[in-house]
Amino acid sequence: MLPDAVLPVPASLMTLLAVFSPLFTAPSFRTFTMLACGFLAQPGKRTVCGMLAGAGLSRLWPHDRAHCFFSRARWNPDDLGICAAKLVISLLVPDGGPVAVLIDDTLFRRRGKRVWASSWFHDGSAQGPAKTGYGNNWVILAVRVRLPMISRPVAVPVMAKLVIKGTSSASRLWLARRMVTRLAQELPGRQVHVTADSAYAGEELKQLPPGVTWTTRLRSNAALCGLPPERTRKRGRPRVKGDRLPSLAKIAATAAFSQVTVTRYGKTEIIAAAAFTCLWYSVTGAAPVTVILIRDKPKTGYDLALVTTEKSPDVAQVIERYAARWAIEVAIEDAKQLFGTGQARNRAARAVERTIPFMLACQAIAVCWYATAGHHPADAEARRLNAPWYTSKTEPSTADMTAKLRRVIIAARFKRVYADQPEPEEIHAIRLAWEDAEDLAA
């Protein structure tokens, strides 16, 4: 057994992995590096032992070393997520520009009563009317970026928090607000624009740090109020909110809609929108919010209502920002289907709480590697040659990114270590020569 044996890592990938070295001890960082390479190179199941086999160390390292990395090693998954977020922002977000953040939750299905924090949760992908599934529910934070080789917005998941029923962590909004607050603290002076669906609206938004805006879909029965009236000279406490506003349907019936040009879902179109400022006192307190009513096709009413805490927002940008929220749905699907996130079968509390953040960090590393070092203009054309039925393919997909990185990691294992070491082709030729000699002797 060679417990400290390691395999060659491509220099372009090692540059990204080295960013995480301050989070670990020296032995744990070697384990992190090898397991990350094994996770990215493994074409099969990404279990803990699968990562070890993917790294080619299954016969060199005891499998306990890989399991102990998740269950007992000294490192923090929150720090890992922050480091991944900083890496993505430094490489893929313009310097000093606003950081677009997407929030959503998903269920990683598990079996067994001993799996930590597993329970029944809502699962939109489940079959049947119940839409429930058993497993671990995670709130995921992703950074939305624009890659030069891809026209659509790309969400890069970087942080994750486990939903634990019966504790304060049972609230998804509470977990999301904590992650956003930690990220904002690590990015002083940067504007952070958060976008989430209607489930992420509640009293937690009253505690948003400065520099953070929150955009979500507004519920049709939201209790909106007007801005507080001017103070009078009468005795008593001044009013903190105005009169209750009518329903959104009644507001839309009398609102003045204007034409707005937006680019969403790959199309540029003109829609009708109306915006007004009010208070959503039960959610954001005394902080004013802007409500945007969107009308696509009908001549009356509205199709979608958005609310944002941004002051004096650009209506078109808010609409495009919310439409780009779909990128996190694509990222979660890629995490499950392409990267194999959630396939680890560990059950202990610390192992469960660390494995998903580790896998999402590996996904972020893969996207950063392809965007900075791995992309080649001929990638899409090569993919069309191998799969000619993709006649309209012009951009690389996430599957193309992972396949290329996997080839690079595997190819690095066959790099010549010593000058006099024979190449694999030379060894193969010698074996063929020996086989011919044996046939002639017979």
N, C-alpha and C positions, 0 to 999 in steps of 0.2 A: 504494500500500500504506500502511495506517495501523497500524503495529505496536502502538501503545499504545491503540488503540480498544477500548472496552469497551461493554457493553450494560447497561441498567438491571437491577438485581437487587431483588426484593421486599425491603422493609425487614425483614419478619419472618424471612426466610431469611438476609439479610445479618448480622443479629444473631448467628446461630449460626456463620456462616462467619468472622466477625471473631475468634472465639475462637482460630482456628488461625493468626492473623497472626504471632504471635511465632516460629513455626516456619520462616518463609520470609523471604527478602529481599523488598523492595517489588515488584520486577518479577515474582518467582516467585509472590507472593501474588495478584497480579492474574491470573496464568495459572491458579493453583489455583482461584480464584473462578469464572472463566469455564468452566474444564473441569468443575468440579463442577456448575455450572448446566447445561452441555451434556450431562453424563452423566445428570442427573435429568430433563432435558426431552426427550432423544432417544427417540423411539418405536421407532427401528430398531436397527441394530447399534451396540453401545457399543464400537467400536474407538476408537483414539486420534483418528483423523480423524473418526470418528462423533461423538465428544464435541465436536470443534471445529465440526462442522456443526450439532449440536444447540444450541450456543450462538449460532448465527447469525453466526459469525466466519470461516467458511471462505473468504470473499472479502476479508476484512480482515486476517487474520493468515496468515503463512506456516505451512504445516503443520509445518515444522521446529521452530517454537516449542513446539508441543504435544508433539512427540516428545522434544525436549531436556528438557522438564520432568521426564520420567520417567527419562531416561538420564543426564543430566548436571547437572541443577539441584542446588543445595545444600540438601537437606532429608533428614531421617531418617524412615523408615517406622515405626520403633518409637516415636519421639516423637509421630508422627501418631496412632498407635493409643492411646497413653496420653492424649493430648489428647481424643480421641473418647470414651475410657472415662470421663474426668473429666466431660465434658459430659453424658453419659448419666446418670452417678451423681448429679451435682448437680441435674439436672432431673427425673429419674424415680425416684430412690431416696430414701426418707425420710431426713432428716438424722440422722446418727449411727447409723442402722440398719445391720444386716449387709448385705454385698454378696454376692449370689448369682452365681456364675460357672459357666459351662458350657464344657466342652472337647470338641472333636471334630475330626476331620480329614476332608478331602474331596479329590477329584481333579477338577481342571479340565483337561479333555482338550485336548491340543495335538498338532500334527503337525510333523514335521521334526526332523532330528538336531541342528540348530543352536540349538534352543530351550534356553536355560539351565536346567539341573537337571531336564530332562524325562527320564522313564524309565517303566518298567512298574511300576504299583502296583496294589494291591487296589482294586477299584471295586465296591461293593455294588450299584450300579444297572446294571452291565453285564449284557448278555444272555449266556446260556450258563453252563455249570458252572464255568468258570475264574474268572469274576468279576474280571477284570483289565482295565486300560485304560492307555493311554499318555498322559502329560501331566505336569503339575506337581501335586505333592501338598502340601497346606497344612494346618497345624494351626491351628485357629481358636478364639479365645477370645471368648465372648459374655457380656454382662451380662444376667441374667434380671430382668425388671421386670414390674410390674403396671400396666396402663393402665386408667384409669377407664371408658373406653368399650368395653373388651374383657374378657370374662370369663376367657379362657384366659391362661396366662403367656406372655409375649413375650420372645424372646431377641433382643438387639441385638448383632450382631457388631461388635467394635471393634478387635481385634488379630489378626494372622496371622503365622505363621512358615513359611518354605519348607523342605520336607524335601529335603536334598541328600545323595544316596547317596555313600558313601565318606568322609564327614566325621562329626564329632560331631553335626551337624544331621540325621543320618539317623535318630536316635532321636526319635520323636514325644513320648515322655514327657519327654525332656530339654528339648525346645523348650517343651512345655507348662509345665514347672516354672519355666523361665526367665521366661516371660511372667507367670505368677502371682506370682513373686518381685518382678518389676519393678512390677507393679500394687500389691502390698502395700506396697512401699517408698513409693509415691506416695500411699498412703492411710494415714498413720500413725494408729494408734488405732482403725481400723475392722476389724471382723471380716469375713473373707473366707471364704465357704463354696464350695468347688469341688466340682463333680459331673462325673464322666466315666464312660465305659463300662469294661469289664474290661481293655481294652488299655492303660489308663493306670494301671498298678500295677507298681511296680518299685522298685529301690534309690534312685531319685531322690527318692522320698518321704521318705527319711531327712533330706533337706536342706530341708524345708519351713520357711519363716520363721515366727516366732511370730505368732499371730493368724490363721493359715490352717488350715482343716480340709479334708480330702479325703475324698470319698465316692464309692465305686465299687462295681461288682458283684464279688462274691467268686467266684473260680474254685472249682469243686467239688473240685479236687485241691490246694487251698492247704495249705501246711504250717503249721498253727496249733499253738501251744504255750501251755501254761498260764503264769500269771504266775510270776516267780521266787520260790522259797521264801525264807522268812526266813533271815537269816544265822545260821550256827552258830559255835561257838567252835573248830571244827576248823581246822587249818592249810590254806592254799591259797586260791586265788581263789574268791570266792563265785559261785554259779551266776547267770547272767544271764537264764536262761529256765527255765521249768518243763518238765514232761514233754510229749511230743508228744501232742496231742489226737487222738481218732479222727476218722474221716471225718465230713463234714457230715451224711450220711444217718444215721449211727449217733447223732450228737448230736441230730438232729431226732427220732429215735425215742424218746428219753428226756427231751426238753426239755419244760418246762412252758409251753405256749402260752397267751396271754391275748388277749382281744378288744380290738381297737384300731379306732377310727373314723378313717378317712382320706378326704381328698378328692383324687382323682386322675383325670385324663383326663375331667374334667367331671362326675364322679359322686362322690357321698358314699356310702361303703359301710363295712361292718364286716368286718374280716379278722382272722385269727389271726396273732400274731407272738410270737417268743421272742428275747430278747437276752441276750448274755453277753459278758464282757470277757476278752480273751486277748492273746497276742502273735503278730504276724505278722513274725517276726524277720527273715526274708530280705528283707522289703519295708520295714517301718517301724522295724526295729531294736528298741531297748528301749522305745520308746513304745507304751503299750497301745492297742489298738483295740477297738471294739465291733462285734460281728457280730450282724446281725439276720436271723433266718430268717422268711420270710413264707409263710404257708399260706392260699391263697385258697379253693379248693373241696375238695381231698381231705382226708380225715380223718387221714391219716398222711403222714409225710415233709414235704417243703417244696417250694415252687414257685420261690422266688427267695431268694438270700442276698446281703445287702449288708454292706459293711464301711465304717466311718467312723473317722477319727482324732479326732473330736470327743469331748471328755471329758463323761461323763454326759449323753448326748444324749437328746432327746425322740424316742421311737421313731416316733411318728406324723409328726413333722416331717421326719425322715430319709427315711421312705418317700415322703412327698409331694415332697420335694426331688429324689429320684431319678426319680420319675415325671415331674416337670417337665423332666427332661433332654430330653424329646422336643421341646421348644421350639427347640433348636438345629438339629434336623433340619429343622424347618419354616423356620427362618431361612436355612439353607443352600439349601434348595430355592427360596425367594423370591429369594435373591441370584442364583441361576443363571437362573431362569425369568422373573422380573419385572424385576430390575435389570440383567440382562445381565452380571453379574460373570464375568470370565474370557473375554470375547469379544475382548479386545485381542490383537493378533497380534504384539506386540513379542517380540524374541528375545534382546537383550543382557542381560547379567547384572543390572545395576542396574535396568534397565527392568522385567524380570520380577519382581524382588524388591520393586518399589515399586507396581506397577499394582494388584495385588489388595488390598493394604492401603488404597490410595487409594479404590478402589471400595467396600470395606466401610465406610470412614469416611463416604462419601456415603450409604450405606444407613442408618447410624446418624443422620446429620443429617436424613434424610427422616423417620425415626420421631420424632425429637425435635421437628421442625417440626410434624408433624401433632398430636402430643400436647400441645404448648404453644400453638400458634397456628392450626393448620389445621382442627381438628375442629369440626364443627357437628352438633347433635343430629339434623338432618334429612338427614344424609348417607346413612344406611342406607335411609331412605324414598325418597330420590331414586334410589338404586341400584335399588330394587325397581320403581320406576316405569319406569325405562329397561330393566330386565330383569325382566318380571313373572313369569318362571318361578322366580325366587328367592322363593318364597312365605314361607319361614320365616326369611329373612335379617333379623336385628335388630342386627347389629354390623358396623362397617366392616372390610373385609379389607385386607391389605397392598396388593392391587391398587387398592383405592379410595384409599388414602393416596397412592400414587405417581401415580395419575391426577389427583388434585386438585392436588398439588404441581406437576405438569407444566403444568396449565392456568394456575396462578398465575404460573409462570416465563414462559410464553409471553405471557400477557396483559401482563406488565410491559414487554415490548418495544414495545408499542403505546401506552404512556403518552405523553401530550403533553409534549414538552420545552419548547416555547415557547408563550406564550399565544396567539399569532396562527397557530400551526400548525394546519392543518385536520385534522379527525378522519378516520379511514379511511372512515366512512360518508359524510362530505361529499365525499371524493374519488370514491367509488363513484357518488354521485348525479350529480356533474359528468360523469363518463364516460358514464353512461347518457344524459344530456342531449345530449352531443355525438353519440352514436350516432343519436339521433332526428333531430338536425339534419342529419346526413349523409344519412339515409334520405329526408328531405323534399327536400333539394337534388337528389338523384338523380331 
